Amino acid sequence: MTTTPPVCNYEGSDYQDSFWEKGGRAYEDACEALALKKLLPARGAHLLELGAGAGRNTPRYTGYEKITLLDYSRTQLEQAHTRLVKASSEGTRTRLGDSQKYRFVAADVYRLPFVEAAFDGATMIRTLHHMADAPAALAQVRRVLTKDSTFILEYANKRNIKSMLRYLLGKQKWSPYTAEPVEYLELNFDFHPAAIRAWMRDAGFRIERTITVSHFRLALLKRAIPTGLLAGLDSLAGLTGGLWQLSPSVFLKTTALNGTPEKTKAASCFACPACREPLEDTPPLIRCAKCERTYPVADGIYDFRLDVNPS
């Protein structure tokens, strides 16, 4: 079994509460909601949400019949499991974990525990920037998608206006114009749009639409202008994304090319992340008949992390 790059682990983190709910990120959240509304297909069968975290975006994927939330952190998935969402037109609310529509999987993006062509849609929002080997992660996503599936990717853009100005004024050593990723914090990367386009092409995706997001990510503007209005202005500015990418965040709507045109007809979509042998879905313990590794299922969460569950 080959080694994979290091994983950014949010285990035990209060990221959802401290960053999103109390961190003054209402504008960024609203911008992402508008971008997803523009890009999401009207309907689909089974969506894979990569880097789902505490399920912030999960309720927005309304067109899909089933959603698999994947994150490396079990504690993040536990938070997603208990997230309250609107359940009916009467305004009643229920937990994500109480619905058969959602499935929760702890796993490494570099070793996705699924058979080929298991999904007809995928999203990766605010997750690629933690990937030390982004091309390898994108190749894994393509492997588990059917032909013509929609994959929505968000990435952190190194060639944004702020970084270009800082570089021009000598306040930033790294160049925003070079193709290689910049690691500004440990396992936090910004990417050049040209590099992303090349990696997507090499992985087997065709970019259908590009939307730039969070153009007005300045504390002064967020305090002075109502969130809804500022997000609306951002949405209008994002329409130029196909021409230039100058914002710190970029969303892509892509289509998976070639490969299997239909979802797998296997009884289970799971495969062993160590040897890729198809697995039977047999909670509370899933055993690989080929390499004899075992994977637990507890409190509604499937755990396929190899370093956590050694044989």
PyMOL commands that set and color helices and strands:
alter all, ss='L'
color gray80, all
select helices_A, chain A and resi 15-21+26-39+58-60+74-81+96-98+109-111+128-130+134-143+161-168+193-203+219-224+227-242
alter helices_A, ss='H'
color red, helices_A
select strands_A, chain A and resi 44-50+64-71+84-86+93-95+102-106+119-124+145-156+182-185+188-190+205-213+249-256+285-287+294-298+301-303
alter strands_A, ss='S'
color yellow, strands_A
deselect
rebuild
show_as cartoon
